[in-house]
Amino acid sequence: MMSKPGAMCALTMIMPLLLAGCASVPTTRFYTLSVPSEPSEVREASRQSLPSSTPIFIEVMPVNVPERLARPQLVVSSPGPEQETRLLILERDRWSSHFNHELRDAFAIGIAERTGAVNETRGVRAQPTYRIAIELSQFDAIVGDKIQARFGWTITRSTDGHNAACYSVISEPVGGGIGGVVKGMQHAVSSVAADVSKNLIELESGHAATCATQKQDY
């Protein structure tokens, strides 16, 4: 049995190693897709708000995403040896909720800000409600290169079933590191929210929806 002085000596020697081990534990970083609108976006939204003075309610449905993306961890691609691309699931870089939930929240906020509509996730049947269903069918985030995504959406009015359907293909260049990927994704979501808002306004105004199918930023 080790004597008390010996035990204290051993503990004194081990303690710095334990502290060093704790200090070396990587920090988990959390990100969100919901960001405040830029002043220019607010001004543009004021010019494109819904024509009716009666409140319009929207219900943004959960966003459908490929199964590999339905998780809180960021999923990115990185060039590997011999020009092969590796898919990485980043345990230490996470969205604040599952990616599909992050998308739904960001779209709901962005569309409401741009149109003046009331975001009601439970649906309000006493008022005309527009149900917005969005799908992310293709997605590739290449670190230090670009984000490529294809979003499709339908907008259906509850009172008469009148609807609009569009899609957008986005190629968004991104800066280096994970921060660049996050900013690029925020920009892509903002762009799609603007397109959906435009279609919502067209539908409420009695016009046919117009689709801007492809966007490339260089």
C-alpha positions, 0 to 999 in steps of 0.5 A: 500500500502506498503511503500518504506522502507517496500518494500525494507525490504521485498525485502532484505528478499526475495532476498537470497531465490531467489538467493538460488533457482537459485543456486539450479537449477540442471546443465544439462550435455552433452555427446558425442559418438565421441571420438578420437581414441586411438594410438593403434587403429590408428596403427591398422587402418594403417595396415588395410586401404583400399588397393586402392590408389583411394579415396573410399567414404562412406555414413553412413545412419542415425542409426535406433534405438528403438523409446524410444531411439530416443531422446537426453536424456540418457535412462538407466535401474536401479534395483528397489525394489523386483528385478524389473528393472526401465527404466529412462529417464534422463532429466539432462544427455543428448547426444549432439544431438539425440541418433541416430544422435550421433551414426551416427556421431560416426560411420562415424568418426570411420569408416573413421579413421580406413579405410582412406575412405572419409566420404561423407554424401551426396553421390558422384556418380562419385566415388564408394560409399559404403552405410552403414546402421546400426541398433541398434535393442536391447539396455539396459544400466544398471547403475553400471552393463553393457551395452547389445546391438545388432547392425546389418549393411549392406554395399552396393557398389553403382557401382554394388550392391555388399554387405555385412551384419553382426551383433554384440552382445555386453555385455560391463561391466560399472563402477558406475554412468552415466559416466560409462554408457557413457564410456561403450557406447563409447567403444561399438560403437568403437568396432562396428566401427572396425567390420564395417571397417573390412567388408568394407576392405574385400568388397573392396578387393573382399573377403567375409565379416566375422562376429564376432557375439558376444563380451563379455568383463569381 
